[in-house]
């Protein structure tokens, strides 16, 4: 039997059903488990606390499968967990004008390290931990029991795998190889997605509900879309009747795809200005030239990968929000986000408040934002709420 004995008085997080056990909490390991194998977790007094996957190279040494000491981790276990996750999405998302969504959201669906996104007829998977990698060949056919797909593509090319001692991998796991661009529908909008090379698994599915909310403010106004990627917020705004949308993005490939997405939605390129440049630099140029906008969205990439980077990240968020407040016309609206898991909602709100103060603007929060419902947050895993956003009105 493979057993991980934890140190005295270190069982509190597991009793609260948090799915991570860090290496510093481990007293002894017996049975010589291989990487990714299932181990039994015991408190210092011998109590059985459940089972999890062993990851010898990661600081997160155990990712818990179950807190039920009697539950067997086998094919049927994964069949049940996948069925529960997919059934939830079928209940939540019934819009026939949307065919791209997250089916499995890792720890928050009881499957640590597993991401499964659906893009039309294709599934895209990420296997990000040793435990889920160990069960990969079991999981792929189980997915097909619940979700018909013409192809399953792997995007396990994120650095978190290296912390687990796993190589980066991409490629076809089942069926057809996806084309260069896959067309999806989202709330009636059409988007071309590069699932082989795009950010995350190809598209920011977690912003679906926030893009729709953004469009409610867009009619007849001038908009600045920062960190535009392939145009999600801007395209929703154009469809809602925006007067003009200025997109800023550093990637030429992303801007090219943004233009294609405008065309595929039969929207007018004449109402769009695309700028390939660093957002911070362009915002400063706009400030110096006294350029202003009615509606601004800041949706930057993750500024903090770890706790040690949080202070530097906070300065970055402060800078872009301060500049955005300076560019807002009286009565203007700012949608501002952080996707840094290390950044708490309270700290982010304080940073935005300080930015408004330094910009000399009176502002109020008129909405709080998070990830879409198909990216649920388990109550025992608050770290799952990585996306935090505010809607602010500046007087």
Number of C-alpha atoms within 10 A of each C-alpha: 10 17 18 24 22 23 16 12 10 16 19 10 12 18 11 11 17 19 22 20 22 14 16 12 16 20 14 12 15 12 10 11 18 15 20 22 18 25 25 22 28 21 21 18 11 10 12 17 20 22 26 26 28 26 25 18 15 18 14 19 24 27 27 27 25 21 20 11 14 10 12 14 15 11 12 12 13 19 17 11 15 22 17 15 21 20 13 17 18 12 8 11 13 10 11 10 13 18 18 21 25 22 27 29 22 23 24 21 21 21 22 24 20 22 22 23 23 21 24 16 17 23 28 25 22 24 26 25 29 29 26 24 21 17 16 14 11 16 17 14 12 17 20 15 12 13 15 11 18 15 17 25 24 20 25 25 19 15 12 16 21 15 18 21 15 19 12 15 13 14 14 15 17 17 12 13 15 20 11 11 16 17 17 20 16 21 16 14 17 20 25 20 22 20 23 22 14 17 15 15 26 20 21 15 21 18 20 20 16 17 20 17 18 21 19 12 18 26 16 14 17 18 30 26 25 28 20 26 28 30 27 24 27 29 27 24 29 25 17 17 18 22 15 23 27 18 26 24 22 16 16 14 12 19 21 14 19 24 18 17 22 25 15 14 16 11 16 13 15 8 14 20 12 19 18 14 15 14 21 15 11 16 23 18 12 16 16 10 9 10 14 20 23 20 26 27 24 21 19 19 13 16 21 20 14 12 12 10 12 17 12 12 21 17 13 17 20 21 17 22 26 23 20 30 31 24 25 23 16 15 13 21 28 28 25 25 24 25 19 22 21 20 24 16 19 9 12 21 17 13 20 25 21 15 22 23 14 14 16 12 18 13 19 15 16 11 12 16 17 21 22 16 17 22 24 22 19 16 12 15 15 12 16 18 20 19 21 21 21 21 19 23 22 19 14
